[in-house]
Every structure is written in C-alpha cells, then in structure tokens.
Amino acid sequence: MRQEIRTFLGGSPATTREISQAVRASEKEVLEHLEHLEKSLSGKGSKFMVSPAECEKCGFVFQKRKRLKKPGRCPLCRSTAVCEPLFSVRQH
Ligand SMILES: [Zn+2]
C-alpha cells in the first residue's frame, strides 16, 4: 500500500482524505504510511513535500507542526476552518 500511496502522490498534491479514498484505507493508516514515506524518501532521488495546513479565516500557516495530521483549530483566531495539509512526492 505504501507504494500505491507513493505513486498516487507523484500526481497532483492530495490531502489525507483523498489518499485514503484512493487506496481504500483509513486516514489513520494513511498517516502512518506518510510518516514512513517522509523518512524513507529523503536522499533517495525523491522528495516528500508537505504544503502546510492553513487557517481559512486569518491565513495563519501551521509551519512548525511536526505531525502530519490536520490541526483541530487555529491558535490565533480559534477558527476550526482549517485547510488540510497537502502531500506530494517530487522526483529530483
Ligand atoms: Zn485563524
């Protein structure tokens, strides 16, 4: 399945939900695979890209978030309208 996710991310950037639908797995499973891909892909000709989650209300960007999971709410304005992070894999 990890290979399937990797192939899927070679196309356009996708959210955890989109990936989970594409490979028919739970979002929790997908996150575990993403965390592994992020580690295993570095320095092997591909790059795992994360475009960070962003608050739709005030534009706050969750840059320093280490976990790949979608944040629950914005620390600045407390809005729960948060764009999900997007993942993709780029070849060097
Ligand atoms: Zn906000």
PDB file of the backbone (N, CA, C, O) and the ligand in Angstrom, with CONECT records:
HET     ZN  A 101       1
ATOM      1  N   MET A   1       0.826  -1.209   0.000  1.00  0.00           N
ATOM      2  CA  MET A   1       0.000   0.000   0.000  1.00  0.00           C
ATOM      3  C   MET A   1       0.864   1.264   0.000  1.00  0.00           C
ATOM      4  O   MET A   1       0.503   2.283  -0.588  1.00  0.00           O
ATOM      5  N   ARG A   2       2.004   1.172   0.668  1.00  0.00           N
ATOM      6  CA  ARG A   2       2.877   2.348   0.737  1.00  0.00           C
ATOM      7  C   ARG A   2       3.324   2.768  -0.668  1.00  0.00           C
ATOM      8  O   ARG A   2       3.425   3.955  -0.978  1.00  0.00           O
ATOM      9  N   GLN A   3       3.591   1.751  -1.513  1.00  0.00           N
ATOM     10  CA  GLN A   3       3.985   2.030  -2.885  1.00  0.00           C
ATOM     11  C   GLN A   3       2.834   2.694  -3.653  1.00  0.00           C
ATOM     12  O   GLN A   3       3.047   3.601  -4.458  1.00  0.00           O
ATOM     13  N   GLU A   4       1.630   2.226  -3.388  1.00  0.00           N
ATOM     14  CA  GLU A   4       0.435   2.795  -4.015  1.00  0.00           C
ATOM     15  C   GLU A   4       0.285   4.280  -3.642  1.00  0.00           C
ATOM     16  O   GLU A   4      -0.016   5.122  -4.488  1.00  0.00           O
ATOM     17  N   ILE A   5       0.499   4.569  -2.375  1.00  0.00           N
ATOM     18  CA  ILE A   5       0.397   5.958  -1.899  1.00  0.00           C
ATOM     19  C   ILE A   5       1.467   6.801  -2.564  1.00  0.00           C
ATOM     20  O   ILE A   5       1.210   7.927  -2.988  1.00  0.00           O
ATOM     21  N   ARG A   6       2.664   6.251  -2.651  1.00  0.00           N
ATOM     22  CA  ARG A   6       3.766   6.975  -3.252  1.00  0.00           C
ATOM     23  C   ARG A   6       3.476   7.299  -4.725  1.00  0.00           C
ATOM     24  O   ARG A   6       3.730   8.409  -5.193  1.00  0.00           O
ATOM     25  N   THR A   7       2.950   6.324  -5.428  1.00  0.00           N
ATOM     26  CA  THR A   7       2.589   6.530  -6.834  1.00  0.00           C
ATOM     27  C   THR A   7       1.502   7.599  -6.957  1.00  0.00           C
ATOM     28  O   THR A   7       1.564   8.480  -7.815  1.00  0.00           O
ATOM     29  N   PHE A   8       0.507   7.496  -6.077  1.00  0.00           N
ATOM     30  CA  PHE A   8      -0.601   8.457  -6.110  1.00  0.00           C
ATOM     31  C   PHE A   8      -0.083   9.883  -5.882  1.00  0.00           C
ATOM     32  O   PHE A   8      -0.559  10.826  -6.515  1.00  0.00           O
ATOM     33  N   LEU A   9       0.885  10.038  -4.984  1.00  0.00           N
ATOM     34  CA  LEU A   9       1.411  11.364  -4.662  1.00  0.00           C
ATOM     35  C   LEU A   9       2.338  11.910  -5.739  1.00  0.00           C
ATOM     36  O   LEU A   9       2.713  13.082  -5.708  1.00  0.00           O
ATOM     37  N   GLY A  10       2.707  11.055  -6.694  1.00  0.00           N
ATOM     38  CA  GLY A  10       3.508  11.521  -7.817  1.00  0.00           C
ATOM     39  C   GLY A  10       2.681  12.364  -8.779  1.00  0.00           C
ATOM     40  O   GLY A  10       3.234  13.065  -9.626  1.00  0.00           O
ATOM     41  N   GLY A  11       1.370  12.297  -8.652  1.00  0.00           N
ATOM     42  CA  GLY A  11       0.477  13.132  -9.462  1.00  0.00           C
ATOM     43  C   GLY A  11       0.328  14.492  -8.828  1.00  0.00           C
ATOM     44  O   GLY A  11       1.324  15.145  -8.520  1.00  0.00           O
ATOM     45  N   SER A  12      -0.901  14.931  -8.627  1.00  0.00           N
ATOM     46  CA  SER A  12      -1.084  16.237  -8.001  1.00  0.00           C
ATOM     47  C   SER A  12      -1.131  16.073  -6.474  1.00  0.00           C
ATOM     48  O   SER A  12      -1.471  15.001  -5.974  1.00  0.00           O
ATOM     49  N   PRO A  13      -0.791  17.137  -5.741  1.00  0.00           N
ATOM     50  CA  PRO A  13      -0.810  17.076  -4.282  1.00  0.00           C
ATOM     51  C   PRO A  13      -2.200  16.673  -3.761  1.00  0.00           C
ATOM     52  O   PRO A  13      -3.217  17.058  -4.338  1.00  0.00           O
ATOM     53  N   ALA A  14      -2.236  15.911  -2.686  1.00  0.00           N
ATOM     54  CA  ALA A  14      -3.507  15.402  -2.179  1.00  0.00           C
ATOM     55  C   ALA A  14      -3.573  15.505  -0.660  1.00  0.00           C
ATOM     56  O   ALA A  14      -2.548  15.509   0.021  1.00  0.00           O
ATOM     57  N   THR A  15      -4.786  15.587  -0.148  1.00  0.00           N
ATOM     58  CA  THR A  15      -4.983  15.574   1.295  1.00  0.00           C
ATOM     59  C   THR A  15      -5.038  14.133   1.789  1.00  0.00           C
ATOM     60  O   THR A  15      -5.176  13.196   1.002  1.00  0.00           O
ATOM     61  N   THR A  16      -4.927  13.972   3.114  1.00  0.00           N
ATOM     62  CA  THR A  16      -5.015  12.636   3.702  1.00  0.00           C
ATOM     63  C   THR A  16      -6.309  11.939   3.292  1.00  0.00           C
ATOM     64  O   THR A  16      -6.320  10.739   3.015  1.00  0.00           O
ATOM     65  N   ARG A  17      -7.401  12.708   3.257  1.00  0.00           N
ATOM     66  CA  ARG A  17      -8.695  12.108   2.925  1.00  0.00           C
ATOM     67  C   ARG A  17      -8.707  11.595   1.484  1.00  0.00           C
ATOM     68  O   ARG A  17      -9.208  10.506   1.203  1.00  0.00           O
ATOM     69  N   GLU A  18      -8.147  12.401   0.577  1.00  0.00           N
ATOM     70  CA  GLU A  18      -8.107  11.979  -0.828  1.00  0.00           C
ATOM     71  C   GLU A  18      -7.263  10.717  -1.006  1.00  0.00           C
ATOM     72  O   GLU A  18      -7.614   9.816  -1.768  1.00  0.00           O
ATOM     73  N   ILE A  19      -6.142  10.677  -0.282  1.00  0.00           N
ATOM     74  CA  ILE A  19      -5.282   9.495  -0.369  1.00  0.00           C
ATOM     75  C   ILE A  19      -6.019   8.277   0.181  1.00  0.00           C
ATOM     76  O   ILE A  19      -5.979   7.199  -0.412  1.00  0.00           O
ATOM     77  N   SER A  20      -6.689   8.457   1.316  1.00  0.00           N
ATOM     78  CA  SER A  20      -7.365   7.315   1.936  1.00  0.00           C
ATOM     79  C   SER A  20      -8.457   6.766   1.021  1.00  0.00           C
ATOM     80  O   SER A  20      -8.697   5.559   0.997  1.00  0.00           O
ATOM     81  N   GLN A  21      -9.122   7.645   0.268  1.00  0.00           N
ATOM     82  CA  GLN A  21     -10.132   7.175  -0.682  1.00  0.00           C
ATOM     83  C   GLN A  21      -9.482   6.453  -1.858  1.00  0.00           C
ATOM     84  O   GLN A  21      -9.995   5.444  -2.343  1.00  0.00           O
ATOM     85  N   ALA A  22      -8.344   6.985  -2.312  1.00  0.00           N
ATOM     86  CA  ALA A  22      -7.681   6.407  -3.490  1.00  0.00           C
ATOM     87  C   ALA A  22      -7.142   5.008  -3.203  1.00  0.00           C
ATOM     88  O   ALA A  22      -7.195   4.133  -4.067  1.00  0.00           O
ATOM     89  N   VAL A  23      -6.628   4.793  -2.001  1.00  0.00           N
ATOM     90  CA  VAL A  23      -6.027   3.480  -1.708  1.00  0.00           C
ATOM     91  C   VAL A  23      -6.937   2.633  -0.816  1.00  0.00           C
ATOM     92  O   VAL A  23      -6.550   1.551  -0.375  1.00  0.00           O
ATOM     93  N   ARG A  24      -8.139   3.129  -0.556  1.00  0.00           N
ATOM     94  CA  ARG A  24      -9.135   2.425   0.253  1.00  0.00           C
ATOM     95  C   ARG A  24      -8.575   1.998   1.613  1.00  0.00           C
ATOM     96  O   ARG A  24      -8.614   0.822   1.975  1.00  0.00           O
ATOM     97  N   ALA A  25      -8.052   2.985   2.361  1.00  0.00           N
ATOM     98  CA  ALA A  25      -7.556   2.723   3.708  1.00  0.00           C
ATOM     99  C   ALA A  25      -8.074   3.841   4.618  1.00  0.00           C
ATOM    100  O   ALA A  25      -8.546   4.870   4.134  1.00  0.00           O
ATOM    101  N   SER A  26      -7.987   3.639   5.924  1.00  0.00           N
ATOM    102  CA  SER A  26      -8.417   4.688   6.841  1.00  0.00           C
ATOM    103  C   SER A  26      -7.396   5.818   6.839  1.00  0.00           C
ATOM    104  O   SER A  26      -6.229   5.613   6.506  1.00  0.00           O
ATOM    105  N   GLU A  27      -7.843   7.004   7.212  1.00  0.00           N
ATOM    106  CA  GLU A  27      -6.922   8.145   7.251  1.00  0.00           C
ATOM    107  C   GLU A  27      -5.802   7.896   8.253  1.00  0.00           C
ATOM    108  O   GLU A  27      -4.677   8.358   8.059  1.00  0.00           O
ATOM    109  N   LYS A  28      -6.106   7.167   9.323  1.00  0.00           N
ATOM    110  CA  LYS A  28      -5.096   6.846  10.329  1.00  0.00           C
ATOM    111  C   LYS A  28      -3.986   5.993   9.707  1.00  0.00           C
ATOM    112  O   LYS A  28      -2.801   6.253   9.918  1.00  0.00           O
ATOM    113  N   GLU A  29      -4.381   4.981   8.944  1.00  0.00           N
ATOM    114  CA  GLU A  29      -3.398   4.146   8.249  1.00  0.00           C
ATOM    115  C   GLU A  29      -2.548   4.971   7.287  1.00  0.00           C
ATOM    116  O   GLU A  29      -1.326   4.834   7.229  1.00  0.00           O
ATOM    117  N   VAL A  30      -3.246   5.844   6.523  1.00  0.00           N
ATOM    118  CA  VAL A  30      -2.553   6.680   5.546  1.00  0.00           C
ATOM    119  C   VAL A  30      -1.502   7.549   6.236  1.00  0.00           C
ATOM    120  O   VAL A  30      -0.387   7.697   5.736  1.00  0.00           O
ATOM    121  N   LEU A  31      -1.861   8.123   7.382  1.00  0.00           N
ATOM    122  CA  LEU A  31      -0.913   8.978   8.108  1.00  0.00           C
ATOM    123  C   LEU A  31       0.331   8.208   8.524  1.00  0.00           C
ATOM    124  O   LEU A  31       1.445   8.728   8.467  1.00  0.00           O
ATOM    125  N   GLU A  32       0.128   6.954   8.948  1.00  0.00           N
ATOM    126  CA  GLU A  32       1.285   6.146   9.340  1.00  0.00           C
ATOM    127  C   GLU A  32       2.214   5.911   8.149  1.00  0.00           C
ATOM    128  O   GLU A  32       3.436   5.983   8.273  1.00  0.00           O
ATOM    129  N   HIS A  33       1.602   5.627   6.983  1.00  0.00           N
ATOM    130  CA  HIS A  33       2.410   5.429   5.782  1.00  0.00           C
ATOM    131  C   HIS A  33       3.112   6.717   5.371  1.00  0.00           C
ATOM    132  O   HIS A  33       4.267   6.691   4.945  1.00  0.00           O
ATOM    133  N   LEU A  34       2.413   7.846   5.499  1.00  0.00           N
ATOM    134  CA  LEU A  34       3.007   9.137   5.127  1.00  0.00           C
ATOM    135  C   LEU A  34       4.220   9.441   5.999  1.00  0.00           C
ATOM    136  O   LEU A  34       5.246   9.920   5.515  1.00  0.00           O
ATOM    137  N   GLU A  35       4.085   9.154   7.295  1.00  0.00           N
ATOM    138  CA  GLU A  35       5.209   9.417   8.199  1.00  0.00           C
ATOM    139  C   GLU A  35       6.414   8.571   7.815  1.00  0.00           C
ATOM    140  O   GLU A  35       7.556   9.025   7.881  1.00  0.00           O
ATOM    141  N   HIS A  36       6.143   7.339   7.413  1.00  0.00           N
ATOM    142  CA  HIS A  36       7.237   6.462   6.999  1.00  0.00           C
ATOM    143  C   HIS A  36       7.847   6.935   5.678  1.00  0.00           C
ATOM    144  O   HIS A  36       9.067   6.958   5.519  1.00  0.00           O
ATOM    145  N   LEU A  37       6.980   7.313   4.733  1.00  0.00           N
ATOM    146  CA  LEU A  37       7.459   7.793   3.433  1.00  0.00           C
ATOM    147  C   LEU A  37       8.338   9.026   3.597  1.00  0.00           C
ATOM    148  O   LEU A  37       9.368   9.167   2.937  1.00  0.00           O
ATOM    149  N   GLU A  38       7.909   9.915   4.489  1.00  0.00           N
ATOM    150  CA  GLU A  38       8.655  11.148   4.706  1.00  0.00           C
ATOM    151  C   GLU A  38      10.092  10.831   5.115  1.00  0.00           C
ATOM    152  O   GLU A  38      11.031  11.481   4.657  1.00  0.00           O
ATOM    153  N   LYS A  39      10.259   9.826   5.981  1.00  0.00           N
ATOM    154  CA  LYS A  39      11.599   9.453   6.429  1.00  0.00           C
ATOM    155  C   LYS A  39      12.354   8.694   5.342  1.00  0.00           C
ATOM    156  O   LYS A  39      13.523   8.976   5.079  1.00  0.00           O
ATOM    157  N   SER A  40      11.680   7.726   4.709  1.00  0.00           N
ATOM    158  CA  SER A  40      12.385   6.819   3.804  1.00  0.00           C
ATOM    159  C   SER A  40      12.733   7.467   2.460  1.00  0.00           C
ATOM    160  O   SER A  40      13.659   7.020   1.784  1.00  0.00           O
ATOM    161  N   LEU A  41      12.011   8.496   2.076  1.00  0.00           N
ATOM    162  CA  LEU A  41      12.256   9.074   0.746  1.00  0.00           C
ATOM    163  C   LEU A  41      13.404  10.068   0.724  1.00  0.00           C
ATOM    164  O   LEU A  41      13.960  10.354  -0.336  1.00  0.00           O
ATOM    165  N   SER A  42      13.761  10.595   1.885  1.00  0.00           N
ATOM    166  CA  SER A  42      14.776  11.641   1.872  1.00  0.00           C
ATOM    167  C   SER A  42      16.119  11.083   1.421  1.00  0.00           C
ATOM    168  O   SER A  42      16.587  10.076   1.952  1.00  0.00           O
ATOM    169  N   GLY A  43      16.735  11.731   0.447  1.00  0.00           N
ATOM    170  CA  GLY A  43      18.034  11.317  -0.043  1.00  0.00           C
ATOM    171  C   GLY A  43      18.012  10.131  -0.975  1.00  0.00           C
ATOM    172  O   GLY A  43      19.049   9.505  -1.198  1.00  0.00           O
ATOM    173  N   LYS A  44      16.839   9.798  -1.536  1.00  0.00           N
ATOM    174  CA  LYS A  44      16.774   8.654  -2.444  1.00  0.00           C
ATOM    175  C   LYS A  44      16.217   9.050  -3.807  1.00  0.00           C
ATOM    176  O   LYS A  44      15.534   8.262  -4.462  1.00  0.00           O
ATOM    177  N   GLY A  45      16.511  10.260  -4.222  1.00  0.00           N
ATOM    178  CA  GLY A  45      16.094  10.674  -5.556  1.00  0.00           C
ATOM    179  C   GLY A  45      14.711  11.282  -5.614  1.00  0.00           C
ATOM    180  O   GLY A  45      14.323  11.833  -6.643  1.00  0.00           O
ATOM    181  N   SER A  46      13.955  11.192  -4.522  1.00  0.00           N
ATOM    182  CA  SER A  46      12.634  11.813  -4.483  1.00  0.00           C
ATOM    183  C   SER A  46      12.536  12.685  -3.240  1.00  0.00           C
ATOM    184  O   SER A  46      13.319  12.544  -2.300  1.00  0.00           O
ATOM    185  N   LYS A  47      11.578  13.571  -3.252  1.00  0.00           N
ATOM    186  CA  LYS A  47      11.397  14.421  -2.091  1.00  0.00           C
ATOM    187  C   LYS A  47       9.934  14.386  -1.667  1.00  0.00           C
ATOM    188  O   LYS A  47       9.028  14.556  -2.482  1.00  0.00           O
ATOM    189  N   PHE A  48       9.731  14.165  -0.392  1.00  0.00           N
ATOM    190  CA  PHE A  48       8.378  14.177   0.143  1.00  0.00           C
ATOM    191  C   PHE A  48       8.023  15.614   0.504  1.00  0.00           C
ATOM    192  O   PHE A  48       8.675  16.222   1.353  1.00  0.00           O
ATOM    193  N   MET A  49       7.006  16.152  -0.130  1.00  0.00           N
ATOM    194  CA  MET A  49       6.651  17.556   0.060  1.00  0.00           C
ATOM    195  C   MET A  49       5.370  17.670   0.891  1.00  0.00           C
ATOM    196  O   MET A  49       4.397  16.950   0.668  1.00  0.00           O
ATOM    197  N   VAL A  50       5.398  18.587   1.845  1.00  0.00           N
ATOM    198  CA  VAL A  50       4.195  18.882   2.617  1.00  0.00           C
ATOM    199  C   VAL A  50       3.878  20.356   2.457  1.00  0.00           C
ATOM    200  O   VAL A  50       4.691  21.207   2.816  1.00  0.00           O
ATOM    201  N   SER A  51       2.708  20.669   1.925  1.00  0.00           N
ATOM    202  CA  SER A  51       2.315  22.071   1.965  1.00  0.00           C
ATOM    203  C   SER A  51       1.456  22.228   3.203  1.00  0.00           C
ATOM    204  O   SER A  51       0.407  21.593   3.311  1.00  0.00           O
ATOM    205  N   PRO A  52       1.886  23.073   4.148  1.00  0.00           N
ATOM    206  CA  PRO A  52       1.311  23.066   5.489  1.00  0.00           C
ATOM    207  C   PRO A  52      -0.159  23.471   5.528  1.00  0.00           C
ATOM    208  O   PRO A  52      -0.667  24.153   4.639  1.00  0.00           O
ATOM    209  N   ALA A  53      -0.815  23.027   6.584  1.00  0.00           N
ATOM    210  CA  ALA A  53      -2.203  23.431   6.812  1.00  0.00           C
ATOM    211  C   ALA A  53      -2.280  24.938   7.004  1.00  0.00           C
ATOM    212  O   ALA A  53      -1.319  25.568   7.445  1.00  0.00           O
ATOM    213  N   GLU A  54      -3.420  25.503   6.673  1.00  0.00           N
ATOM    214  CA  GLU A  54      -3.570  26.954   6.745  1.00  0.00           C
ATOM    215  C   GLU A  54      -4.969  27.303   7.237  1.00  0.00           C
ATOM    216  O   GLU A  54      -5.952  26.666   6.857  1.00  0.00           O
ATOM    217  N   CYS A  55      -5.046  28.331   8.094  1.00  0.00           N
ATOM    218  CA  CYS A  55      -6.346  28.779   8.589  1.00  0.00           C
ATOM    219  C   CYS A  55      -7.074  29.546   7.480  1.00  0.00           C
ATOM    220  O   CYS A  55      -6.517  30.471   6.887  1.00  0.00           O
ATOM    221  N   GLU A  56      -8.316  29.155   7.207  1.00  0.00           N
ATOM    222  CA  GLU A  56      -9.068  29.828   6.141  1.00  0.00           C
ATOM    223  C   GLU A  56      -9.552  31.192   6.572  1.00  0.00           C
ATOM    224  O   GLU A  56      -9.883  32.034   5.737  1.00  0.00           O
ATOM    225  N   LYS A  57      -9.594  31.411   7.864  1.00  0.00           N
ATOM    226  CA  LYS A  57     -10.152  32.672   8.366  1.00  0.00           C
ATOM    227  C   LYS A  57      -9.094  33.777   8.435  1.00  0.00           C
ATOM    228  O   LYS A  57      -9.305  34.870   7.910  1.00  0.00           O
ATOM    229  N   CYS A  58      -7.957  33.494   9.081  1.00  0.00           N
ATOM    230  CA  CYS A  58      -6.964  34.559   9.265  1.00  0.00           C
ATOM    231  C   CYS A  58      -5.692  34.311   8.465  1.00  0.00           C
ATOM    232  O   CYS A  58      -4.817  35.177   8.436  1.00  0.00           O
ATOM    233  N   GLY A  59      -5.561  33.146   7.809  1.00  0.00           N
ATOM    234  CA  GLY A  59      -4.398  32.879   6.976  1.00  0.00           C
ATOM    235  C   GLY A  59      -3.197  32.345   7.724  1.00  0.00           C
ATOM    236  O   GLY A  59      -2.122  32.196   7.141  1.00  0.00           O
ATOM    237  N   PHE A  60      -3.358  32.051   9.014  1.00  0.00           N
ATOM    238  CA  PHE A  60      -2.253  31.502   9.785  1.00  0.00           C
ATOM    239  C   PHE A  60      -1.772  30.191   9.164  1.00  0.00           C
ATOM    240  O   PHE A  60      -2.583  29.322   8.846  1.00  0.00           O
ATOM    241  N   VAL A  61      -0.450  30.045   8.991  1.00  0.00           N
ATOM    242  CA  VAL A  61       0.123  28.835   8.402  1.00  0.00           C
ATOM    243  C   VAL A  61       0.763  27.988   9.502  1.00  0.00           C
ATOM    244  O   VAL A  61       1.561  28.479  10.300  1.00  0.00           O
ATOM    245  N   PHE A  62       0.401  26.726   9.523  1.00  0.00           N
ATOM    246  CA  PHE A  62       0.890  25.813  10.561  1.00  0.00           C
ATOM    247  C   PHE A  62       2.264  25.266  10.172  1.00  0.00           C
ATOM    248  O   PHE A  62       2.433  24.057  10.010  1.00  0.00           O
ATOM    249  N   GLN A  63       3.249  26.167  10.021  1.00  0.00           N
ATOM    250  CA  GLN A  63       4.572  25.804   9.507  1.00  0.00           C
ATOM    251  C   GLN A  63       5.310  24.810  10.400  1.00  0.00           C
ATOM    252  O   GLN A  63       5.906  23.853   9.906  1.00  0.00           O
ATOM    253  N   LYS A  64       5.270  25.033  11.701  1.00  0.00           N
ATOM    254  CA  LYS A  64       6.160  24.295  12.586  1.00  0.00           C
ATOM    255  C   LYS A  64       5.553  23.006  13.077  1.00  0.00           C
ATOM    256  O   LYS A  64       6.133  22.314  13.914  1.00  0.00           O
ATOM    257  N   ARG A  65       4.389  22.683  12.559  1.00  0.00           N
ATOM    258  CA  ARG A  65       3.717  21.483  13.011  1.00  0.00           C
ATOM    259  C   ARG A  65       4.492  20.257  12.545  1.00  0.00           C
ATOM    260  O   ARG A  65       4.747  20.092  11.352  1.00  0.00           O
ATOM    261  N   LYS A  66       4.861  19.410  13.481  1.00  0.00           N
ATOM    262  CA  LYS A  66       5.656  18.239  13.129  1.00  0.00           C
ATOM    263  C   LYS A  66       4.774  17.099  12.664  1.00  0.00           C
ATOM    264  O   LYS A  66       5.096  16.406  11.699  1.00  0.00           O
ATOM    265  N   ARG A  67       3.670  16.910  13.347  1.00  0.00           N
ATOM    266  CA  ARG A  67       2.761  15.832  12.969  1.00  0.00           C
ATOM    267  C   ARG A  67       2.100  16.172  11.636  1.00  0.00           C
ATOM    268  O   ARG A  67       1.917  17.342  11.301  1.00  0.00           O
ATOM    269  N   LEU A  68       1.749  15.144  10.887  1.00  0.00           N
ATOM    270  CA  LEU A  68       1.161  15.362   9.568  1.00  0.00           C
ATOM    271  C   LEU A  68      -0.361  15.484   9.639  1.00  0.00           C
ATOM    272  O   LEU A  68      -1.024  15.845   8.666  1.00  0.00           O
ATOM    273  N   LYS A  69      -0.882  15.176  10.800  1.00  0.00           N
ATOM    274  CA  LYS A  69      -2.334  15.202  10.967  1.00  0.00           C
ATOM    275  C   LYS A  69      -2.861  16.630  10.852  1.00  0.00           C
ATOM    276  O   LYS A  69      -2.175  17.595  11.188  1.00  0.00           O
ATOM    277  N   LYS A  70      -4.086  16.737  10.373  1.00  0.00           N
ATOM    278  CA  LYS A  70      -4.725  18.047  10.263  1.00  0.00           C
ATOM    279  C   LYS A  70      -4.942  18.647  11.656  1.00  0.00           C
ATOM    280  O   LYS A  70      -5.458  17.978  12.552  1.00  0.00           O
ATOM    281  N   PRO A  71      -4.543  19.924  11.833  1.00  0.00           N
ATOM    282  CA  PRO A  71      -4.760  20.557  13.136  1.00  0.00           C
ATOM    283  C   PRO A  71      -6.248  20.783  13.394  1.00  0.00           C
ATOM    284  O   PRO A  71      -7.029  20.949  12.457  1.00  0.00           O
ATOM    285  N   GLY A  72      -6.630  20.790  14.658  1.00  0.00           N
ATOM    286  CA  GLY A  72      -8.036  20.930  15.011  1.00  0.00           C
ATOM    287  C   GLY A  72      -8.547  22.347  14.851  1.00  0.00           C
ATOM    288  O   GLY A  72      -9.618  22.567  14.285  1.00  0.00           O
ATOM    289  N   ARG A  73      -7.790  23.302  15.344  1.00  0.00           N
ATOM    290  CA  ARG A  73      -8.233  24.689  15.250  1.00  0.00           C
ATOM    291  C   ARG A  73      -7.046  25.640  15.209  1.00  0.00           C
ATOM    292  O   ARG A  73      -5.923  25.277  15.560  1.00  0.00           O
ATOM    293  N   CYS A  74      -7.321  26.873  14.770  1.00  0.00           N
ATOM    294  CA  CYS A  74      -6.281  27.876  14.641  1.00  0.00           C
ATOM    295  C   CYS A  74      -5.892  28.427  16.013  1.00  0.00           C
ATOM    296  O   CYS A  74      -6.765  28.806  16.793  1.00  0.00           O
ATOM    297  N   PRO A  75      -4.576  28.476  16.320  1.00  0.00           N
ATOM    298  CA  PRO A  75      -4.145  29.001  17.622  1.00  0.00           C
ATOM    299  C   PRO A  75      -4.336  30.515  17.730  1.00  0.00           C
ATOM    300  O   PRO A  75      -4.343  31.054  18.837  1.00  0.00           O
ATOM    301  N   LEU A  76      -4.488  31.192  16.622  1.00  0.00           N
ATOM    302  CA  LEU A  76      -4.638  32.649  16.654  1.00  0.00           C
ATOM    303  C   LEU A  76      -6.088  33.078  16.807  1.00  0.00           C
ATOM    304  O   LEU A  76      -6.433  33.815  17.732  1.00  0.00           O
ATOM    305  N   CYS A  77      -6.932  32.615  15.899  1.00  0.00           N
ATOM    306  CA  CYS A  77      -8.312  33.109  15.898  1.00  0.00           C
ATOM    307  C   CYS A  77      -9.306  32.053  16.375  1.00  0.00           C
ATOM    308  O   CYS A  77     -10.507  32.316  16.434  1.00  0.00           O
ATOM    309  N   ARG A  78      -8.816  30.857  16.716  1.00  0.00           N
ATOM    310  CA  ARG A  78      -9.666  29.780  17.242  1.00  0.00           C
ATOM    311  C   ARG A  78     -10.658  29.235  16.221  1.00  0.00           C
ATOM    312  O   ARG A  78     -11.568  28.481  16.568  1.00  0.00           O
ATOM    313  N   SER A  79     -10.478  29.617  14.970  1.00  0.00           N
ATOM    314  CA  SER A  79     -11.375  29.100  13.944  1.00  0.00           C
ATOM    315  C   SER A  79     -11.086  27.621  13.697  1.00  0.00           C
ATOM    316  O   SER A  79      -9.932  27.197  13.762  1.00  0.00           O
ATOM    317  N   THR A  80     -12.115  26.840  13.416  1.00  0.00           N
ATOM    318  CA  THR A  80     -11.900  25.435  13.066  1.00  0.00           C
ATOM    319  C   THR A  80     -11.894  25.245  11.553  1.00  0.00           C
ATOM    320  O   THR A  80     -11.767  24.122  11.065  1.00  0.00           O
ATOM    321  N   ALA A  81     -12.033  26.358  10.801  1.00  0.00           N
ATOM    322  CA  ALA A  81     -11.986  26.296   9.335  1.00  0.00           C
ATOM    323  C   ALA A  81     -10.529  26.274   8.900  1.00  0.00           C
ATOM    324  O   ALA A  81      -9.963  27.301   8.525  1.00  0.00           O
ATOM    325  N   VAL A  82      -9.927  25.083   8.957  1.00  0.00           N
ATOM    326  CA  VAL A  82      -8.503  24.944   8.641  1.00  0.00           C
ATOM    327  C   VAL A  82      -8.346  24.091   7.391  1.00  0.00           C
ATOM    328  O   VAL A  82      -8.862  22.975   7.325  1.00  0.00           O
ATOM    329  N   CYS A  83      -7.625  24.623   6.392  1.00  0.00           N
ATOM    330  CA  CYS A  83      -7.312  23.858   5.179  1.00  0.00           C
ATOM    331  C   CYS A  83      -6.424  22.681   5.554  1.00  0.00           C
ATOM    332  O   CYS A  83      -5.500  22.837   6.352  1.00  0.00           O
ATOM    333  N   GLU A  84      -6.683  21.532   5.004  1.00  0.00           N
ATOM    334  CA  GLU A  84      -5.841  20.376   5.297  1.00  0.00           C
ATOM    335  C   GLU A  84      -4.487  20.497   4.615  1.00  0.00           C
ATOM    336  O   GLU A  84      -4.383  21.089   3.540  1.00  0.00           O
ATOM    337  N   PRO A  85      -3.441  19.938   5.236  1.00  0.00           N
ATOM    338  CA  PRO A  85      -2.147  19.936   4.548  1.00  0.00           C
ATOM    339  C   PRO A  85      -2.206  19.072   3.283  1.00  0.00           C
ATOM    340  O   PRO A  85      -2.954  18.097   3.212  1.00  0.00           O
ATOM    341  N   LEU A  86      -1.402  19.453   2.294  1.00  0.00           N
ATOM    342  CA  LEU A  86      -1.345  18.700   1.035  1.00  0.00           C
ATOM    343  C   LEU A  86      -0.003  17.985   0.940  1.00  0.00           C
ATOM    344  O   LEU A  86       1.036  18.538   1.302  1.00  0.00           O
ATOM    345  N   PHE A  87      -0.039  16.752   0.451  1.00  0.00           N
ATOM    346  CA  PHE A  87       1.180  15.961   0.332  1.00  0.00           C
ATOM    347  C   PHE A  87       1.463  15.622  -1.121  1.00  0.00           C
ATOM    348  O   PHE A  87       0.546  15.396  -1.911  1.00  0.00           O
ATOM    349  N   SER A  88       2.744  15.590  -1.462  1.00  0.00           N
ATOM    350  CA  SER A  88       3.113  15.144  -2.798  1.00  0.00           C
ATOM    351  C   SER A  88       4.537  14.607  -2.767  1.00  0.00           C
ATOM    352  O   SER A  88       5.296  14.868  -1.833  1.00  0.00           O
ATOM    353  N   VAL A  89       4.885  13.854  -3.801  1.00  0.00           N
ATOM    354  CA  VAL A  89       6.245  13.330  -3.932  1.00  0.00           C
ATOM    355  C   VAL A  89       6.818  13.843  -5.235  1.00  0.00           C
ATOM    356  O   VAL A  89       6.223  13.661  -6.297  1.00  0.00           O
ATOM    357  N   ARG A  90       7.969  14.481  -5.157  1.00  0.00           N
ATOM    358  CA  ARG A  90       8.626  15.044  -6.346  1.00  0.00           C
ATOM    359  C   ARG A  90       9.929  14.294  -6.614  1.00  0.00           C
ATOM    360  O   ARG A  90      10.685  13.967  -5.699  1.00  0.00           O
ATOM    361  N   GLN A  91      10.163  14.037  -7.895  1.00  0.00           N
ATOM    362  CA  GLN A  91      11.454  13.451  -8.280  1.00  0.00           C
ATOM    363  C   GLN A  91      12.470  14.579  -8.439  1.00  0.00           C
ATOM    364  O   GLN A  91      12.132  15.672  -8.892  1.00  0.00           O
ATOM    365  N   HIS A  92      13.701  14.305  -8.066  1.00  0.00           N
ATOM    366  CA  HIS A  92      14.737  15.324  -8.234  1.00  0.00           C
ATOM    367  C   HIS A  92      15.090  15.488  -9.704  1.00  0.00           C
ATOM    368  O   HIS A  92      15.946  16.303 -10.045  1.00  0.00           O
TER     369      HIS A  92
HETATM  370 ZN    ZN A 101      -7.001  31.690  12.168  1.00  0.00          ZN2+
END
